[in-house]
Amino acid sequence: MFHVEEHGIDPVPESGRHGGARDLFWLWFGSNLTFTYVINGALAVSFGLSFWQAVLVVVLGGLTFFAISAAGMSGVRTGTATLVVSRAAFGMRGNWPAGLLNWVVSIGYTIVNTVVGVLAVQAVLAETGWHGAAAKAVGLAVTLALTFAVALWGHATVHWAERWMASILTVGFAAVLLFLLPGTDTGAATVPPDAAAWSLAFVVVLAGPISYVPMPADYTRYLPTTTTLRSLTWNGALGGLVPSVALGVAGAAAATQADLTDAVAGTQGLLPGWFQPLFLALVLGGSVTNSIVTLYSSSLNLQVLGIPWSRVKAISISAAVTATGSAAALFLVDFTESLLSFLSLLVIVFAPWAGVFLTDMVLRRCRYDADALHTGHASRYWYRGGFNPPGIAALLAGTVFAALTCDSALWRGPLVAPLGGTDLSALGAVVAATVYAVIGRRSARPYSPGVR
């Protein structure tokens, strides 16, 4: 802790392993105490769902953390990052495009949370009479500094910071929920939501958990190889499920009482005056805890792409890109519209990739040749010219399906209208998983030493 981590994507040896599965609870709990889930719950109501309907969507979305947490077993078995392990599914070269897209989306989520943190700082400064671009610039500098400082130190410091901040944020956000629930309109929606409203709500809510699929092994690769799948899955899943559901419920409750076009200001107005400054501090803290995780993983992602940088240099580059993107979101575009567009398109990228990766892990029983994941042309995972045909074919099939059925501000698939406006892009994961399970079964076999 508080020393710069030496390991990047290179395998962590058994002698360097430490900690236990309980550490994962606090990591995922802390990183998911973010105001973004409040926004997601509010968006579900804005699409036409009632409070209880929005709660149902939020809970179903939260259950996704069980699959994400289980995927962390690949880090225990190999001692390396998720996007290195995925080379087994896509090939050493075939993994590169997905790795690039994953880096872009990781940076995108870091920008989303950074902007939310800036809005909180800006609201605090507004109370002192400081408005305008200068206030935004100060808020951006503060938020980025808090995020970068922890992510730069590395794995051990990230775990420590998430646990410490979670203990504080839990009390604060629990108070927010208690303040919001009594005034909630729990009646049925004035106009029953159609399939399009339900599907869009699911897409937005699922976007948060799905965005973590390329990350779980990043935070389990230091755990001892004796760590069990059961303990790892339950600790990580509950750590993500509890805060995401609680904050999603808070957002849905707030949306039945006020206009949340500006989610931070709208929620703040529903709270007691004495608590509002504390609420803004919670928003800032939550954005930082989530950005720490996404920024840290993005630095490993750059190494996966073959860029010969140290983890420290890679994270500095990611931070610079995040700063530029956050400034654009704050000064040049409408943040709410950009967020909705980003979340809607996110599923096209991540859902099919997740379907292939998770299916590959199941078929292999999470047993990989850890050394071969790093050996290039000589690797058993080189396949044909560096590409694994079944993995690539399944990924393309799922992506095409998701693109054809996606309904977002930036892209409306040609099948959306015939489907009555329903967005089925999340099912791209099912399509990709099914295709891979059929055509990839022979190549995706558990690794056995001595067997090529």
Order of alpha helices (4+ residues) and beta strands (2+ residues): alpha-alpha-alpha-alpha-alpha-alpha-alpha-alpha-alpha-alpha-alpha-alpha-alpha-alpha-alpha-alpha-alpha-alpha
